[in-house]
Amino acid sequence: MKHSKLLLFVALFSFLVSCSDDDPVTPSEPSGAYEKGILISNEGPFGGGFGSVTYIGNDLETVEQNIYQNVNVNDNVGNVLNAIGFYEDTAYLIANVSNKITVVDRYTFEKKSVIQNGLNNPRHFDAVDGIGYVTNWGDPLDESDDYVAVIDLSTESIVTNISVAFGPEKVLALGRKLYVAHKGGYGHNNIISVIDADTYQVDEEIEVGDVPASMADDFKGNLWVLCEGIPSWTGNETNGSLVRIRTSSNEVTLNLDFGAQNHPQFLSADTGYLYYNLNGNIYKMRDTDSELPTTEELSGLYFYNMVVNEGMLYGADAKDYASNGSIEMYSIEGNSFVKSISTGIIPGGIYFNN
């Protein structure tokens, strides 16, 4: 009997081993925990502490705070996380007070490296064919030291600096051209610089309205620029405007004036429409229109930043700028509130990580 049991055990063991040999178990790939969701860059307290990143799943139910610190224990992204840029599977976390860019896998948020040499008050990032472009204010009180740093992303070294007019802020790559909005830093400017990605030179400067703060591509050959206008507290107030530029010729083809004491913010393009915030009201217009809309879609919404994506409005509420903020979500189609999700301190950037 004992001999029979031993033979049965050996046979069973041999069967299991043979199954294992025939069907090897493949080690699982990294889960990409932060793929298919929304990343919120939280600036954090100015001059002390550090920024953070909040992850919100596409289901709007999965939420995780401080994802960079959670993955990279005992490390941080630096002071004032101003923006996040992307190239392929990599994210670039730009801390302007700390003068550094933390490089991470955009889906796992594992730290790859840090770019720190050659940056001076970095602001925003975009890339063309493995070359990153980072706007730098330099000394905000010096209007002559502003530049765009050109970074070889394979070596993470700065190839050259492109001297530009003061106050370079948002940068948007369209084909092999980089469009840089010169909001003005601590001052006020009114131009869009066009940089050639082949020569690393400024091809031209396009005059638009005062304080061009946000840009949107309508995917019809036009770049739209929302200009906030110079605020009243300066004693030199100017009107806000919406400008359309034909990118094939860099010609201004439309300039819509918002009128006295109106300062629009947060231009966003989504499926044939443009959206912006004016005096707490959300307006929607077709990207083929030549007149500003007169009726708002939503009202009473004052945000620190705002993005519309696939019919959903995401508004960043910085609250008192000292405690945790939130992302407020509204359905554009239903013109209705959907959800509020807590974030870190001063949520400033909203990015879709799909």
Order of alpha helices (4+ residues) and beta strands (2+ residues): alpha-beta-beta-beta-alpha-beta-beta-beta-beta-beta-beta-beta-beta-beta-beta-beta-beta-beta-beta-beta-beta-beta-beta-beta-beta-beta-beta-beta-beta
